[in-house]
Amino acid sequence: MTKVLVCGEGRHDVGESKRPSGKGQTMDEEGWLQAFLRRLIPNETTFVVVKRQELVLQRRQQGQHQPLPQGHGRKALAAKIRATAGDYDLIVFMADADSNKPVVWNRIRSEILDGLTRLPGANGVPCVPMSASESWLLADKQAWQGVGLKDVTMLPGRPESIWGSRENHKGNHPHQMFRRVCAAARVPDSRDTRVQLAHSSNLETLQSVCPTSFAAFVDDTETALE
């Protein structure tokens, strides 16, 4: 059994816990990140999710780890401290690059790696989709045909490069493009659709079509499991 601490932001990414009507237990709904990880981790896996906003370095911890990592690295360090205390086997820290520029992607990935490697213990994996996570989920034409999309020419040839204003419904921001493709396929722009695509997308196709960020994510995960 591999115990994984998953750090992310939204319910689309890492899921959520909800209480089903009329029942007394909590049901966990996973995000697209767990769907990919279940395919990359060869043995049975249990996930524990922590949202990035919940990761805070205490004053004593800040003093112990000077100079502190930059950017996302501080929360990645907080995740490493939590994972060390909780006897985890693996940490996966997810953050969108929010840019289609490789230099920005590389900086964010390096910040996260800095935080994840400050202490001994569980290996850490940075998960940094270039542009945004929807770029990865727009990469496989056959996966979209499987959910009902007829016009696969809507899909971007280089998903990591798409960008634009998040507020422009006709623009090429990954969120907006994903929304339009979902509408054309007559499926909801939802967590469920993202999870389905993460389960059905061909991993080799994604590494080929998203050669910077998805290929790095796969390589980093495989290396961390060695």
KAHU-V999144 format. One record per backbone hydrogen bond with DSSP energy under -1.0 kcal/mol. CO is the residue of the C=O (numbers start at 1). NH is the residue of the N-H. E is the energy in kcal/mol with one decimal. If there is no record, write none. Layout:
{{CO/NH/E} {CO/NH/E}}
This chain:
{{2/46/-2.6} {3/89/-2.5} {3/90/-1.5} {4/48/-2.5} {5/92/-2.7} {6/50/-2.5} {7/94/-3.1} {8/52/-3.0} {10/14/-2.4} {11/15/-1.6} {12/32/-2.1} {13/33/-2.2} {16/29/-3.3} {18/27/-3.1} {20/23/-1.8} {27/18/-2.4} {29/16/-2.1} {31/35/-1.5} {32/36/-2.1} {33/37/-2.5} {34/38/-2.6} {36/40/-1.2} {37/41/-2.5} {44/2/-2.8} {46/4/-2.7} {48/6/-3.0} {50/8/-1.3} {51/54/-1.8} {52/55/-1.7} {58/62/-2.6} {59/63/-2.0} {60/64/-1.6} {61/65/-1.1} {70/73/-2.3} {71/74/-1.4} {72/76/-2.1} {73/77/-2.2} {74/78/-1.9} {75/79/-2.1} {76/80/-2.1} {77/81/-2.3} {78/82/-2.0} {79/83/-2.7} {80/84/-2.4} {81/85/-1.9} {82/86/-1.7} {83/88/-1.9} {90/5/-2.7} {91/125/-2.6} {92/7/-3.1} {93/127/-3.0} {99/131/-2.4} {101/105/-2.1} {102/106/-2.8} {103/107/-1.8} {104/108/-2.3} {105/109/-2.5} {106/110/-2.4} {107/111/-2.3} {108/112/-2.2} {109/113/-2.4} {110/114/-2.2} {111/115/-1.9} {112/116/-2.4} {113/117/-1.3} {123/91/-2.2} {125/93/-2.5} {127/95/-2.3} {129/97/-2.5} {130/132/-1.5} {131/98/-1.5} {132/135/-2.1} {133/137/-1.5} {136/139/-1.4} {140/144/-1.6} {141/145/-2.4} {142/146/-1.9} {144/149/-2.5} {145/148/-1.2} {150/152/-1.1} {151/154/-1.5} {152/155/-1.5} {158/161/-2.0} {168/171/-1.6} {173/177/-2.7} {174/178/-2.6} {175/179/-2.1} {176/180/-2.2} {177/181/-2.5} {178/182/-2.5} {179/183/-2.1} {180/184/-2.2} {181/185/-2.1} {182/187/-2.4} {188/190/-1.7} {190/194/-1.8} {191/195/-2.7} {192/196/-2.5} {193/197/-2.3} {194/198/-2.3} {195/199/-2.0} {196/200/-1.7} {197/201/-2.5} {202/206/-2.3} {203/207/-2.1} {204/208/-1.7} {205/209/-2.8} {206/210/-2.6} {210/215/-1.5} {212/216/-1.0} {213/217/-2.0} {214/218/-2.3} {215/219/-2.5} {216/220/-3.0} {217/221/-2.1} {218/222/-2.6} {219/223/-2.5} {220/224/-2.2} {221/225/-1.2} {223/226/-1.0}}
